C-alpha cells in the first residue's frame, strides 16, 4: 500500500507530527498514571496487533493488572469492558487518571491500526 512507515509519513506533515507528539507528551505527563503502566499498555496493544514481539508485560501490582486488562480488551473487545473494571481504574488512578488511561489505550490502538495500514498489512 505505502512504501513508508507511519513515522516517515508524519515527518511529511510537521504540524501533525507536532500534535501527535504533544498528545503523547500530555498523556505521559499525567501525574496519576505511572510511566510503567502506560508503557506496558502500549506494548500490549502493539503485541495484540502483531507489531511487537516478546512476552506479554507482567503486572507487578494491582494498578498494572487493571490497566493491562483495559489494554487487552480495547483493540477488539472494547464492548466487553465492564463497568466494574472502569470503576477499578477510577479507584486506583482517580477520574483524571481513568480518562487519561482510557484515552491513551484507545490512542495506542488507533496508532497501531494506522501503522498497520501504512505498512500495507491486511
Beta strands, then each sheet from edge to edge (+ up, - down):
end
